[in-house]
Amino acid sequence: MNPLRYILTILSLLCVWPAYSVGPAIIPLPRSMKCSEGSYLLNRNISIAADSLPEGMEKEISKFMVFLSRNASINAQKVKGTGDITVSKDSSLPQEGYRLAVTPDKIKIEASTSTGLFYAFQTLKKMLPAQITAGKMSKSDISFPISLPSVEIEDEPRFSYRGFMLDVSRHFFDASQIKKMLDLMAVYKLNRFHWHLTDDQGWRLPVDKYPELTEKGAINHNILLSDFEAQKQTRAGENTSYGPFAYTKEEIRDIVDYARERHIEIIPEVDMPGHMVAAIHTYPQFSTDPESRRAIAAGIALQAAPDPDNVESHFTHNIWNTGGISSDVLDISKPEVITFAKDVIDALAELFPFQYIHIGGDECPVDAWKKSEACQQLKKNLGLRSDEALQTWFMNEIAAYAKEKHGRKIMGWNEIITSEGADRTLIKKIDPVIFCWYPAEQGVEICEKEGIPYIYTPFNGGYYINRSYKGIDKIGAGRDGSLFKSYNINPPEGRHCLGVQGTFWTEQVDRPRDLEYLALPRLIAIAEQGWTPVARKDYRDFLRRLESDLPYLDAAGYNYESHQLENPDRPE
């Protein structure tokens, strides 16, 4: 970014600060923040007082002390009574809420849980110099005392669910990049990582009973390669393999622990019964047309790549290397397919010790089921009125299994309630959480009417943060992605809205730096959508705080779309 332009932008934004936000440039903006004169001077040696706190809160203090030592060369000692920083428990505060008071004399923090205390420390960290917060300042360059502004903050999130979804099927991102994104989520108080592990383009989840899923099902060919710096896209080549790429159990458990340390729950997704080509490629017997008879009858060579516009070509069972919706879906009339789906639930329950499992349910064409005698007989035996209701029955079978065997609840995309013919009465019985993406408002309307909890993540270029920016980008998906949209398409005020999610599909992104480039700074805007009361939000003030945060993103090594900030008055 041009230094002069940066300074001019800061000065122009200073002229329009809303009065309520003058002070530390905290993102997401706290529910209440009052600034006063003076500052607290943080010295090389400090004391932290905390009496009779629960184990989890004590652990957060210890983690903060390690941060101070490692990042700021500050030696912190625990004491009884009072200290430079005093931490106490206030059971009246919300689970994720906290109070933080910085005065010239002391720092006082109150929370009711370890999560609230964690977020209080996250806020306090962001008041430090950016390079210290990022852990990139040389100890010889740290100058004491470090000044912290006087401020009183009382804070809690607007929503309990504040999420980021990453698709690792279309293109694979390794454990180090997953952790880097989890670090970013923690800084901006996002608390749900939705991990899309399987799709038509690759299978990344280890399942003991089906070892070839992460061997044969994890290899693709001639994938799309993108370079957003050069604004060019190419194909890897017909004879170029991609993979096998999958996570080991050890890697997944390590990432689960890493997320937990940052108060982030992981929601694993295996999309079913559609978007299953990687599994069907590996085990063709799971297909509704295992012998590829429809492809052969249409004169399609079995080694041919599927053509999204030719339904018959889908039944070659070849893994897709492009986006689209495959009609080659699981044959849910087969007992071995139901067993397979339950085995996958077992694998997810073993690796992810959280309440929810996402089983997809989106974009499942019923074309193959309509032409299957076995599926039609199943529909008749079950007394179902539509082919779409077959999917409802399947989702119910899997949800019941997840609940009865593992005590887990399920999540799914809005098609399971918005598709014509879907059995909403049966869906309500499985008590799902619905992700409203398209048509998002129809999903919201049905969920509010039926009393179904939901997450708001509309597919347009606001919450689908893989979309490229039409003002600059010549490649990528949609070209309707903008920071303005991300910040200003507000989530519903409905009673059943649990929160928001920034969703990232990777058909057109294969490099970590391009993942970050497209996701940022829009994921940061989603974080504020999920945390800050709507009455406190102001786009130009957000830009002011975001500009102040760029040194942190630079120091921490994140790539981002700087041009999203260059035209603050342009709505796209």
Buried (B, 14 or more C-beta within 10 A) or exposed (E): EEEEEBEEBEEEBEEEBEEBBEBBBBBBBBBBBEBBEEBBEBEEEBBBBBEEBEEEBBBBBEBBBEBBEEBBBBEBEBBEEEBBBBBBBEEEBBEBBBBBBBBEEBBBBBBBBBBBBBBBBBBBBBBBBBBBBBEBBEEEEBEEEBEBBBBBBBBBBBBBBBBBBBBBBBBBBEBEBBBBBBBBBBBBBBBBBBBBBBBBBBBBBBBEEBEBBBBBBBBBBBBBBBBBEEEEBEEBEEEEEBBBBBBEEEBBBBBBEBBEBBBBBBBBBBBBBBBBBBBBBBBBEBBBBBEBEBBBEEEBEEEEBBBBEEBBBBBBBBBBBBBBBBBBBBBBBBEEBBEBBBBBBBBBBBBBEBEBBBBBBBBBBBBBBEEBEEBBEBBEEEEBEBBBBBBBBBBBBBBEBBBEEBEBBBBBBBBBBBBEBBBBEBBEEBEBBBBBBBBBEEBBBBBBEBEBBBBBBBBBBBBBBBBBBBBBBEBBBBBBBBBBBBBBBEBBEEEBBBBBBBBBBBBBBBBBBBBBBBBBBBBBBBBBBBBBEEEBBBBBBBBBBBBBBBBBBBBBEBBBBBEBBBEBEEEE
